[in-house]
Amino acid sequence: MRILLILAAAAAMAWAQSAAGLKWTAPKGWVSKGEAPMRAAQYTVGEAECVVYFFGPGQGGTVDANIARWSSQFASTDGKPVPAKVTKSTVHNLPVTRMDISGTYTASGGAAMTSQAPKTGSRMLAAIVEGPGGSLFIKFSGPVKAVTAQATAFDAMLASFQ
């Protein structure tokens, strides 16, 4: 019985995450893929992926530079830039800048910075949470339908930061 209680407690704690002195709760149903260099957390949900990046105190660039870079990774079907919706808020006294953009995802990336074919019908919800120990950069991306279905869960995760 005691072992079952310990396992249940460990499973419940697995969804509480932390980095840079900040804590958050991952949405129910999101599958943790663990940590990796510069990735405080990684999750998959259906065809979408969410990554929480932490590069170290004072690292990772400015909020505006990241929003501009992420926005430049999307284009319309005719190749023109797509405007991103950017909002600013405060969550538990932490500044949060949120971005929402859809279109053709044109970025290359991954650990080896490999080239990828453009992905039409993509959406990215991204946020930068500025904490006293450094900023966390959160990117949730995938097919429009998959990201849209989990947008409320993403918002709930952002609301859990403290």
Residue pairs with C-beta under 8 A, 6 or more apart in sequence:
14 32
15 25
15 26
15 28
15 32
16 23
16 24
16 25
17 23
17 24
17 25
17 26
17 40
17 41
17 52
18 24
18 40
19 40
19 41
19 52
19 54
19 136
20 40
20 54
20 57
20 131
20 133
20 134
20 135
20 136
21 131
21 132
21 133
21 134
22 94
22 129
22 131
22 133
22 136
22 161
22 162
23 160
23 161
23 162
24 52
24 157
24 158
24 160
24 161
24 162
25 156
25 157
25 160
26 32
26 41
26 43
26 157
27 43
27 45
27 150
27 153
27 154
27 156
27 157
28 153
29 45
29 153
30 43
30 44
30 45
30 50
30 150
30 153
31 43
31 44
31 45
32 41
32 42
32 43
33 42
33 43
33 44
34 41
34 42
35 41
35 42
36 42
36 111
37 111
38 53
38 54
38 55
39 51
39 52
39 53
39 54
40 52
40 53
40 54
40 136
41 51
41 52
42 49
42 50
42 51
42 52
43 49
43 50
43 51
44 50
45 146
45 150
45 153
46 142
46 146
46 149
46 150
47 142
47 143
47 146
48 140
48 141
48 142
48 143
48 146
48 147
48 150
49 140
49 141
49 142
50 138
50 139
50 140
50 141
50 154
50 157
51 138
51 139
52 136
52 137
52 138
53 60
53 136
53 137
53 138
53 139
54 60
54 134
54 135
54 136
54 137
55 134
55 137
56 134
57 133
57 134
58 134
59 134
60 66
60 134
60 135
60 137
61 69
63 97
63 128
63 130
63 135
66 126
66 128
66 137
67 84
67 86
67 97
67 99
67 126
67 128
70 84
70 99
70 101
70 124
70 126
70 139
71 81
71 82
71 83
71 84
71 99
71 101
72 81
73 105
73 106
73 107
73 124
74 81
74 82
74 84
74 101
74 102
74 103
74 104
74 105
74 106
74 122
74 124
75 81
75 82
75 103
75 104
75 106
75 118
76 82
76 103
76 104
77 103
77 104
77 120
82 101
82 102
82 103
83 101
84 99
84 100
84 101
85 99
85 100
85 101
86 97
86 98
86 99
87 97
87 98
88 95
88 96
88 97
88 98
89 96
89 98
90 96
91 129
91 158
91 159
91 161
91 162
92 161
92 162
94 129
94 130
94 131
94 161
94 162
95 129
95 130
96 127
96 128
96 129
96 130
96 158
96 161
97 127
97 128
97 130
98 125
98 126
98 127
98 158
99 124
99 125
99 126
99 127
100 123
100 124
100 125
100 126
101 123
101 124
101 126
102 122
102 123
102 124
102 144
103 120
103 122
104 118
104 119
104 120
104 121
104 122
105 118
105 119
105 122
105 124
105 141
106 118
107 116
108 114
108 115
108 116
109 116
110 116
119 143
121 143
121 144
122 141
122 142
122 143
122 144
123 141
123 142
123 143
123 144
123 147
123 148
124 139
124 140
124 141
124 147
125 139
125 140
125 141
125 147
125 151
125 154
126 137
126 138
126 139
126 140
126 141
127 137
127 138
127 158
128 135
128 136
128 137
128 138
129 135
129 136
129 138
129 158
129 161
131 161
136 161
138 157
138 158
140 147
140 150
140 154
141 147
147 154
